[in-house]
Amino acid sequence: MGRFDGRVALVSGAGGGIGSAVADRLADEGATVVRTDLEAPAGGLVCDVTDSSSVTAAVAETLDRHGRLDVLANVAGIGIARCIEDVTLEEWKRVLDVNLTGTFLLSQAAVPALRSSRGAIVNMASVAGLRAAPYNAAYCASKGGVIMLTKSMAIELASAGVRVNAVCPASVDTDFLRNFALPEGADMALLTRGRSPMGRIIEPGEVAAAVAYLASDDAATVSGTTLVIDGAASA
Ligand SMILES: NC(=O)c1ccc[n+]([C@@H]2O[C@H](COP(=O)([O-])OP(=O)(O)OC[C@H]3O[C@@H](n4cnc5c(N)ncnc54)[C@H](O)[C@@H]3O)[C@@H](O)[C@H]2O)c1
């Protein structure tokens, strides 16, 4: 028997490295998973998390197809590495829009259904939301915002039985990390402090396992927390 038997999960950014691992993990544990991304993953839906009508439509389609929603995993996200002087207003807004506003919009659209199911939200924050990284002002600000959004919703929805948590991974082996280009002239000495004493990159499946725990009844009294997955880098 799986922890998510009979439950329905919606995952944003499910075409990406962590999102697909989260969707696979929840499905392996019995959930009916609605995978969403900018381009619909196989059998899934298009959902641009920055577009409120797209978000509303994705939640409505999930409820039409499956009649309920128990788990929302807000995984969609982007990052742009820039020296602070070079961040354009468009880049700043885009990172905040996808990472922070997108998490807010999809959560807001899902809350009525989650109240009915006494469900759970798991947000994809980052260690960058807790411990600043250079050349990542917009990304750090967005993920710090995701953490406070998580905590605020957790308090507000606790009496309704809806739990809201976040995971904060360090470097995970996905395209996001592979395409991460530091600005020219970046001071490498500023970048060493986040290195993991475990000396290895995190696998997407390891993040997915943490998301599944927080979304499951095993975490029935866990809400408003940030689960750091960084191999003791911030210990
Ligand atoms: N990879 C890492 O090192 C790492 C570490 C900490 C946190 N994270 C976070 O994990 C999440 C997933 O990252 P990943 O490593 O799987 O990256 P990824 O690039 O493989 O996947 C990100 C997905 O988000 C989707 N996306 C982008 N903009 C979107 C939008 N407007 N609407 C809907 N979907 C959109 C992309 O299409 C992509 O499929 C992100 O929130 C990221 O900030 C990643």
Ligand as a Chemical Component Dictionary entry (heavy atoms), coordinates in Angstrom:
data_LIG
# 
_chem_comp.id                   LIG 
_chem_comp.type                 NON-POLYMER 
_chem_comp.pdbx_formal_charge   0 
_chem_comp.three_letter_code    LIG 
# 
loop_
_chem_comp_atom.comp_id 
_chem_comp_atom.atom_id 
_chem_comp_atom.alt_atom_id 
_chem_comp_atom.type_symbol 
_chem_comp_atom.charge 
_chem_comp_atom.model_Cartn_x 
_chem_comp_atom.model_Cartn_y 
_chem_comp_atom.model_Cartn_z 
_chem_comp_atom.pdbx_ordinal 
LIG N1  N1  N 0  19.051 22.210 -9.533  1  
LIG C1  C1  C 0  19.438 22.818 -8.409  2  
LIG O1  O1  O 0  20.634 22.865 -8.084  3  
LIG C2  C2  C 0  18.406 23.423 -7.483  4  
LIG C3  C3  C 0  18.766 23.678 -6.147  5  
LIG C4  C4  C 0  17.817 24.248 -5.298  6  
LIG C5  C5  C 0  16.561 24.532 -5.747  7  
LIG N2  N2  N 1  16.246 24.274 -7.050  8  
LIG C6  C6  C 0  14.887 24.605 -7.480  9  
LIG O2  O2  O 0  14.256 23.428 -7.919  10 
LIG C7  C7  C 0  13.255 23.761 -8.881  11 
LIG C8  C8  C 0  13.401 22.864 -10.087 12 
LIG O3  O3  O 0  14.668 23.075 -10.642 13 
LIG P1  P1  P 0  15.393 21.990 -11.566 14 
LIG O4  O4  O 0  16.773 21.864 -11.050 15 
LIG O5  O5  O -1 14.554 20.790 -11.736 16 
LIG O6  O6  O 0  15.474 22.846 -12.917 17 
LIG P2  P2  P 0  14.970 22.491 -14.386 18 
LIG O7  O7  O 0  15.421 23.644 -15.217 19 
LIG O8  O8  O 0  15.380 21.119 -14.762 20 
LIG O9  O9  O 0  13.381 22.515 -14.228 21 
LIG C9  C9  C 0  12.659 23.688 -14.022 22 
LIG C10 C10 C 0  11.317 23.528 -14.733 23 
LIG O10 O10 O 0  10.531 24.694 -14.471 24 
LIG C11 C11 C 0  9.841  24.987 -15.669 25 
LIG N3  N3  N 0  9.414  26.385 -15.716 26 
LIG C12 C12 C 0  10.178 27.488 -15.907 27 
LIG N4  N4  N 0  9.390  28.576 -15.962 28 
LIG C13 C13 C 0  8.116  28.137 -15.786 29 
LIG C14 C14 C 0  6.853  28.785 -15.763 30 
LIG N5  N5  N 0  6.726  30.108 -15.933 31 
LIG N6  N6  N 0  5.751  28.021 -15.548 32 
LIG C15 C15 C 0  5.839  26.681 -15.379 33 
LIG N7  N7  N 0  7.011  26.020 -15.426 34 
LIG C16 C16 C 0  8.126  26.747 -15.633 35 
LIG C17 C17 C 0  10.841 24.680 -16.785 36 
LIG O11 O11 O 0  10.194 24.527 -18.040 37 
LIG C18 C18 C 0  11.481 23.409 -16.259 38 
LIG O12 O12 O 0  10.831 22.242 -16.728 39 
LIG C19 C19 C 0  13.405 25.256 -9.150  40 
LIG O13 O13 O 0  12.442 25.963 -8.389  41 
LIG C20 C20 C 0  14.794 25.561 -8.647  42 
LIG O14 O14 O 0  14.924 26.909 -8.242  43 
LIG C21 C21 C 0  17.128 23.719 -7.919  44 
# 
loop_
_chem_comp_bond.comp_id 
_chem_comp_bond.atom_id_1 
_chem_comp_bond.atom_id_2 
_chem_comp_bond.value_order 
_chem_comp_bond.pdbx_ordinal 
LIG N1  C1  SING 1  
LIG C1  O1  DOUB 2  
LIG C1  C2  SING 3  
LIG C2  C3  SING 4  
LIG C2  C21 DOUB 5  
LIG C3  C4  DOUB 6  
LIG C4  C5  SING 7  
LIG C5  N2  DOUB 8  
LIG N2  C6  SING 9  
LIG N2  C21 SING 10 
LIG C6  O2  SING 11 
LIG C6  C20 SING 12 
LIG O2  C7  SING 13 
LIG C7  C8  SING 14 
LIG C7  C19 SING 15 
LIG C8  O3  SING 16 
LIG O3  P1  SING 17 
LIG P1  O4  DOUB 18 
LIG P1  O5  SING 19 
LIG P1  O6  SING 20 
LIG O6  P2  SING 21 
LIG P2  O7  DOUB 22 
LIG P2  O8  SING 23 
LIG P2  O9  SING 24 
LIG O9  C9  SING 25 
LIG C9  C10 SING 26 
LIG C10 O10 SING 27 
LIG C10 C18 SING 28 
LIG O10 C11 SING 29 
LIG C11 N3  SING 30 
LIG C11 C17 SING 31 
LIG N3  C12 SING 32 
LIG N3  C16 SING 33 
LIG C12 N4  DOUB 34 
LIG N4  C13 SING 35 
LIG C13 C14 SING 36 
LIG C13 C16 DOUB 37 
LIG C14 N5  SING 38 
LIG C14 N6  DOUB 39 
LIG N6  C15 SING 40 
LIG C15 N7  DOUB 41 
LIG N7  C16 SING 42 
LIG C17 O11 SING 43 
LIG C17 C18 SING 44 
LIG C18 O12 SING 45 
LIG C19 O13 SING 46 
LIG C19 C20 SING 47 
LIG C20 O14 SING 48 
# 
